[in-house]
Amino acid sequence: MLNGYRQELLYKQIGEASSDAFICSDCDGVICLWNPGAEAIFGYASQEAVGQTLDLIMPEKLRLRHWEGYHKVMQAGVTRYEKDLLSTPALRKDGTSISIEFSMAMLRDGAGEMVGTAAIVRDVTERWMKEKGLKDQLKHLEAKVAELPRD
């Protein structure tokens, strides 16, 4: 059994070694944890991201909807994305759009009060592009089949 210190050290090592982004934010959406995986995916160093809001990686056209949902989750203390993955566009530091999937965990203090969220984020841009290409090919083939003469 791990004691508290060793368990904390283990969590820290996992977060630092992961290629997935670990991002924690407070109840106002201010980033308070940004691991090396987040640095690699989004292009911002931890020092640049921590203290900024999640707008840092959120496309402008999605911000209003994001914040409405975020504040509802903070008030309710629950989200379906603790069990389900959410797929959404995001922005890198250089302005390029990427596709991400993430799950969330609600963060509470010792009294059970909401203090923020933790998200585990994966860049799925390459997979999304391949899937889009396959869907486009399928549409093209379906159109060709529809053009074939019927007997």
C-alpha positions as a Markdown table, in Angstrom:
| # | Residue | x | y | z |
|---|---|---|---|---|
| 1 | Met | 0.0 | 0.0 | 0.0 |
| 2 | Leu | 1.3 | 3.4 | -0.9 |
| 3 | Asn | 1.5 | 6.1 | 1.7 |
| 4 | Gly | 0.2 | 9.6 | 0.9 |
| 5 | Tyr | 3.5 | 11.0 | -0.2 |
| 6 | Arg | 4.4 | 8.1 | -2.4 |
| 7 | Gln | 1.0 | 8.1 | -4.0 |
| 8 | Glu | 1.2 | 11.9 | -4.7 |
| 9 | Leu | 4.7 | 11.3 | -6.2 |
| 10 | Leu | 3.3 | 8.5 | -8.4 |
| 11 | Tyr | 0.4 | 10.7 | -9.6 |
| 12 | Lys | 3.0 | 13.4 | -10.5 |
| 13 | Gln | 5.2 | 11.0 | -12.4 |
| 14 | Ile | 2.2 | 9.7 | -14.4 |
| 15 | Gly | 1.1 | 13.2 | -15.3 |
| 16 | Glu | 4.5 | 14.2 | -16.4 |
| 17 | Ala | 5.2 | 11.1 | -18.4 |
| 18 | Ser | 1.8 | 11.0 | -20.2 |
| 19 | Ser | 1.5 | 12.0 | -23.8 |
| 20 | Asp | -2.1 | 12.9 | -23.0 |
| 21 | Ala | -2.8 | 16.4 | -21.7 |
| 22 | Phe | -3.8 | 16.7 | -18.0 |
| 23 | Ile | -5.4 | 20.1 | -17.6 |
| 24 | Cys | -7.0 | 21.3 | -14.3 |
| 25 | Ser | -9.0 | 24.5 | -14.0 |
| 26 | Asp | -10.8 | 26.2 | -11.2 |
| 27 | Cys | -14.5 | 27.1 | -10.9 |
| 28 | Asp | -13.9 | 30.1 | -13.1 |
| 29 | Gly | -12.1 | 28.1 | -15.8 |
| 30 | Val | -8.7 | 29.4 | -15.0 |
| 31 | Ile | -6.0 | 26.9 | -15.7 |
| 32 | Cys | -4.1 | 25.7 | -12.6 |
| 33 | Leu | -2.4 | 22.6 | -14.0 |
| 34 | Trp | -0.9 | 22.0 | -17.4 |
| 35 | Asn | 1.3 | 19.0 | -17.9 |
| 36 | Pro | 4.0 | 18.3 | -20.5 |
| 37 | Gly | 1.4 | 16.4 | -22.6 |
| 38 | Ala | -0.6 | 19.6 | -22.8 |
| 39 | Glu | 2.5 | 21.5 | -23.8 |
| 40 | Ala | 3.1 | 19.1 | -26.6 |
| 41 | Ile | -0.5 | 19.1 | -27.9 |
| 42 | Phe | -1.3 | 22.8 | -27.6 |
| 43 | Gly | 2.2 | 24.4 | -27.9 |
| 44 | Tyr | 2.0 | 26.5 | -24.8 |
| 45 | Ala | 4.5 | 26.1 | -22.0 |
| 46 | Ser | 3.0 | 25.5 | -18.6 |
| 47 | Gln | 4.2 | 29.0 | -17.5 |
| 48 | Glu | 2.2 | 30.5 | -20.4 |
| 49 | Ala | -1.0 | 28.5 | -19.8 |
| 50 | Val | -1.3 | 28.5 | -16.0 |
| 51 | Gly | -3.3 | 31.5 | -14.9 |
| 52 | Gln | -5.1 | 31.9 | -18.3 |
| 53 | Thr | -8.7 | 30.8 | -18.9 |
| 54 | Leu | -9.6 | 27.9 | -21.1 |
| 55 | Asp | -10.3 | 30.4 | -23.8 |
| 56 | Leu | -6.6 | 29.9 | -24.5 |
| 57 | Ile | -7.4 | 26.7 | -26.4 |
| 58 | Met | -11.1 | 27.3 | -27.3 |
| 59 | Pro | -12.1 | 28.4 | -30.8 |
| 60 | Glu | -13.9 | 31.8 | -30.5 |
| 61 | Lys | -17.1 | 30.5 | -32.1 |
| 62 | Leu | -17.5 | 27.8 | -29.4 |
| 63 | Arg | -16.7 | 30.0 | -26.4 |
| 64 | Leu | -20.2 | 31.1 | -25.5 |
| 65 | Arg | -21.6 | 27.6 | -25.6 |
| 66 | His | -18.5 | 26.2 | -23.7 |
| 67 | Trp | -18.9 | 28.7 | -20.8 |
| 68 | Glu | -22.6 | 28.2 | -20.5 |
| 69 | Gly | -22.0 | 24.4 | -20.1 |
| 70 | Tyr | -19.0 | 25.0 | -17.8 |
| 71 | His | -20.9 | 27.2 | -15.4 |
| 72 | Lys | -23.8 | 24.7 | -15.3 |
| 73 | Val | -21.4 | 21.9 | -14.5 |
| 74 | Met | -19.8 | 24.0 | -11.7 |
| 75 | Gln | -23.2 | 24.7 | -10.2 |
| 76 | Ala | -24.5 | 21.1 | -10.5 |
| 77 | Gly | -21.2 | 19.4 | -9.6 |
| 78 | Val | -21.8 | 16.6 | -12.2 |
| 79 | Thr | -21.1 | 16.1 | -15.9 |
| 80 | Arg | -21.8 | 13.3 | -18.2 |
| 81 | Tyr | -18.2 | 13.7 | -19.5 |
| 82 | Glu | -16.9 | 11.9 | -16.4 |
| 83 | Lys | -17.9 | 8.7 | -18.2 |
| 84 | Asp | -18.3 | 9.8 | -21.9 |
| 85 | Leu | -15.7 | 11.3 | -24.2 |
| 86 | Leu | -16.4 | 14.7 | -25.6 |
| 87 | Ser | -15.0 | 15.4 | -29.1 |
| 88 | Thr | -14.5 | 19.1 | -30.0 |
| 89 | Pro | -12.2 | 21.4 | -32.0 |
| 90 | Ala | -9.4 | 23.2 | -30.1 |
| 91 | Leu | -6.7 | 25.7 | -31.0 |
| 92 | Arg | -2.9 | 25.4 | -30.8 |
| 93 | Lys | -0.7 | 28.3 | -29.9 |
| 94 | Asp | 0.2 | 28.8 | -33.6 |
| 95 | Gly | -3.5 | 29.2 | -34.4 |
| 96 | Thr | -4.0 | 25.8 | -36.1 |
| 97 | Ser | -7.2 | 24.0 | -35.4 |
| 98 | Ile | -7.0 | 20.4 | -34.0 |
| 99 | Ser | -9.5 | 17.8 | -33.0 |
| 100 | Ile | -9.5 | 16.6 | -29.4 |
| 101 | Glu | -11.3 | 14.1 | -27.2 |
| 102 | Phe | -11.4 | 14.5 | -23.5 |
| 103 | Ser | -13.0 | 13.2 | -20.3 |
| 104 | Met | -13.5 | 15.2 | -17.1 |
| 105 | Ala | -13.3 | 14.7 | -13.4 |
| 106 | Met | -15.0 | 17.0 | -10.9 |
| 107 | Leu | -12.5 | 18.3 | -8.3 |
| 108 | Arg | -13.8 | 18.9 | -4.8 |
| 109 | Asp | -12.3 | 20.1 | -1.5 |
| 110 | Gly | -12.4 | 18.3 | 1.8 |
| 111 | Ala | -15.9 | 19.5 | 2.5 |
| 112 | Gly | -17.2 | 18.3 | -0.9 |
| 113 | Glu | -17.4 | 21.7 | -2.4 |
| 114 | Met | -16.6 | 22.1 | -6.1 |
| 115 | Val | -13.2 | 23.6 | -6.7 |
| 116 | Gly | -12.8 | 22.9 | -10.4 |
| 117 | Thr | -12.3 | 20.2 | -13.1 |
| 118 | Ala | -9.6 | 18.0 | -14.3 |
| 119 | Ala | -9.6 | 16.9 | -18.0 |
| 120 | Ile | -7.6 | 14.3 | -19.7 |
| 121 | Val | -7.2 | 15.4 | -23.3 |
| 122 | Arg | -6.0 | 13.5 | -26.4 |
| 123 | Asp | -5.2 | 15.0 | -29.9 |
| 124 | Val | -7.2 | 12.9 | -32.4 |
| 125 | Thr | -6.7 | 15.1 | -35.4 |
| 126 | Glu | -4.9 | 12.5 | -37.4 |
| 127 | Arg | -7.6 | 9.9 | -36.8 |
| 128 | Trp | -10.4 | 12.4 | -37.5 |
| 129 | Met | -8.8 | 13.3 | -40.8 |
| 130 | Lys | -8.5 | 9.7 | -41.8 |
| 131 | Glu | -12.2 | 9.1 | -40.8 |
| 132 | Lys | -13.2 | 12.2 | -42.8 |
| 133 | Gly | -11.3 | 10.9 | -45.8 |
| 134 | Leu | -13.0 | 7.5 | -45.6 |
| 135 | Lys | -16.4 | 9.1 | -45.3 |
| 136 | Asp | -15.7 | 11.3 | -48.3 |
| 137 | Gln | -14.6 | 8.2 | -50.3 |
| 138 | Leu | -17.8 | 6.3 | -49.3 |
| 139 | Lys | -20.0 | 9.2 | -50.4 |
| 140 | His | -18.1 | 9.3 | -53.7 |
| 141 | Leu | -18.6 | 5.5 | -54.2 |
| 142 | Glu | -22.2 | 5.7 | -53.2 |
| 143 | Ala | -22.8 | 8.4 | -55.8 |
| 144 | Lys | -21.1 | 6.3 | -58.5 |
| 145 | Val | -23.2 | 3.3 | -57.6 |
| 146 | Ala | -26.4 | 5.4 | -57.8 |
| 147 | Glu | -25.3 | 6.4 | -61.3 |
| 148 | Leu | -25.2 | 2.8 | -62.5 |
| 149 | Pro | -28.0 | 1.7 | -64.8 |
| 150 | Arg | -30.7 | -0.4 | -63.1 |
| 151 | Asp | -31.8 | -3.6 | -64.9 |
